[in-house]
Amino acid sequence: MSAIPVDSPAIEKDRSGAAGRLRMVGAGRISLDWGATTEVVPWSDVISARSVQNHTEIVTHDRTLKVHCPLKTIVAMLASLGLVQVRRDVAVNGSRVRRLVGAGRHRLTVILEGGACVQVGRQFQRDIRAQFGVSAGG
């Protein structure tokens, strides 16, 4: 099992280094705008979103997209598509969750499609268990 990569591949941004803006377009697609460029990404390609300093990185199959917006705002915007916050700094595409593994009293790990693992923060465990239909006992 592997963790969500900390060192990301190339981060897409324009020549001035400014991060883009995110919005939902159509059914199951998001777009990221920067300068005169718009990147349209199918929601099924999104793996996770993570907070890094003063921006959020959206990890897809092919690349990591940088959005100058707090993770909390991204989660609120994309919750209807299935983005689920599992830690203060990480949210995952709920359709990519393959297994929940409880270990001990306050430990819960989400295993994503492809084997990536994310430890669930204590304050999010009850919501994650409820969302995926798991009782508190395991």
C-alpha positions as CSV (number, residue, x, y, z in Angstrom):
1,M,0.0,0.0,0.0
2,S,1.3,3.4,-0.9
3,A,0.5,6.8,0.6
4,I,-0.7,9.8,-1.4
5,P,2.4,11.3,-3.0
6,V,3.9,14.2,-1.1
7,D,6.3,15.2,-3.8
8,S,3.9,15.9,-6.7
9,P,4.7,15.8,-10.4
10,A,4.7,19.0,-12.4
11,I,2.2,21.5,-11.0
12,E,0.2,23.1,-13.8
13,K,0.4,26.9,-13.6
14,D,0.7,29.8,-16.0
15,R,4.0,31.6,-16.8
16,S,3.6,34.2,-14.1
17,G,3.2,31.4,-11.5
18,A,-0.4,32.4,-10.5
19,A,-2.6,29.6,-9.6
20,G,-5.9,29.0,-11.4
21,R,-9.5,29.1,-10.4
22,L,-11.8,26.1,-10.1
23,R,-15.4,25.6,-11.1
24,M,-17.9,22.9,-11.9
25,V,-18.9,22.6,-15.6
26,G,-21.5,20.2,-16.9
27,A,-22.2,16.8,-15.5
28,G,-19.2,15.4,-13.7
29,R,-16.5,17.8,-14.9
30,I,-14.5,20.6,-13.3
31,S,-12.5,23.3,-15.0
32,L,-9.5,25.2,-13.9
33,D,-8.9,28.6,-15.4
34,W,-5.6,30.5,-15.5
35,G,-4.8,33.3,-17.8
36,A,-6.2,32.5,-21.3
37,T,-6.2,28.8,-20.6
38,T,-9.0,26.6,-19.3
39,E,-8.2,23.0,-18.3
40,V,-11.3,20.7,-18.2
41,V,-11.0,17.6,-16.1
42,P,-13.5,14.7,-15.8
43,W,-14.4,14.2,-12.2
44,S,-13.5,10.5,-12.6
45,D,-9.9,11.5,-13.1
46,V,-9.6,13.3,-9.7
47,I,-8.0,11.3,-7.0
48,S,-7.6,13.7,-4.1
49,A,-7.1,17.3,-3.0
50,R,-4.6,18.5,-0.4
51,S,-3.9,21.7,1.3
52,V,-0.3,23.0,0.7
53,Q,0.7,26.3,2.3
54,N,-1.7,28.9,0.8
55,H,-3.2,26.8,-2.0
56,T,-4.8,23.5,-2.8
57,E,-3.4,20.8,-5.1
58,I,-5.9,18.7,-7.0
59,V,-4.3,15.4,-7.9
60,T,-5.5,13.6,-11.1
61,H,-4.3,10.6,-13.0
62,D,-2.0,12.7,-15.2
63,R,-0.9,15.7,-13.2
64,T,-1.4,17.9,-10.1
65,L,-3.4,21.1,-10.6
66,K,-2.8,24.1,-8.3
67,V,-5.7,26.2,-7.1
68,H,-5.3,29.3,-5.1
69,C,-8.2,28.6,-2.8
70,P,-8.5,27.0,0.7
71,L,-9.3,23.2,0.9
72,K,-12.4,24.0,2.9
73,T,-13.8,26.0,0.0
74,I,-12.9,23.3,-2.6
75,V,-14.6,20.6,-0.4
76,A,-17.8,22.7,-0.2
77,M,-17.8,23.4,-3.9
78,L,-17.1,19.7,-5.0
79,A,-19.0,17.9,-2.2
80,S,-21.9,17.3,-4.6
81,L,-19.5,15.4,-6.9
82,G,-18.3,13.2,-4.0
83,L,-15.2,15.0,-2.6
84,V,-14.9,13.8,1.0
85,Q,-12.6,15.5,3.6
86,V,-10.7,12.9,5.6
87,R,-8.2,15.1,7.3
88,R,-7.7,18.8,7.9
89,D,-5.4,18.9,4.9
90,V,-6.7,16.1,2.7
91,A,-9.9,15.3,0.8
92,V,-10.5,12.3,-1.5
93,N,-12.8,11.4,-4.3
94,G,-15.4,9.2,-2.6
95,S,-15.9,7.0,-5.6
96,R,-12.2,6.0,-5.4
97,V,-12.5,4.6,-1.8
98,R,-12.1,0.9,-1.9
99,R,-11.7,-0.1,1.8
100,L,-11.8,1.3,5.3
101,V,-9.5,-0.3,7.8
102,G,-9.9,0.3,11.5
103,A,-6.9,-0.3,13.8
104,G,-7.3,0.4,17.4
105,R,-9.7,2.7,19.0
106,H,-9.1,5.9,17.1
107,R,-7.3,4.8,13.9
108,L,-9.0,4.6,10.6
109,T,-7.3,4.3,7.2
110,V,-9.0,4.9,3.8
111,I,-7.6,2.8,1.0
112,L,-8.1,4.2,-2.4
113,E,-8.3,2.6,-5.8
114,G,-4.7,1.9,-6.8
115,G,-3.7,1.2,-3.2
116,A,-3.0,4.7,-1.9
117,C,-3.7,5.0,1.9
118,V,-4.8,8.0,3.9
119,Q,-5.1,8.1,7.6
120,V,-8.5,9.6,8.6
121,G,-8.3,12.4,11.2
122,R,-10.1,11.8,14.4
123,Q,-12.6,14.6,13.9
124,F,-13.6,13.1,10.5
125,Q,-13.9,9.4,11.5
126,R,-17.6,9.4,12.5
127,D,-18.6,11.1,9.3
128,I,-16.5,8.8,7.1
129,R,-17.8,5.7,8.8
130,A,-21.4,6.9,8.4
131,Q,-20.9,7.9,4.8
132,F,-19.6,4.5,3.8
133,G,-22.1,2.6,5.9
134,V,-19.6,1.2,8.5
135,S,-20.6,0.8,12.2
136,A,-18.4,2.5,14.8
137,G,-17.2,-1.0,15.9
138,G,-15.7,-1.7,12.5
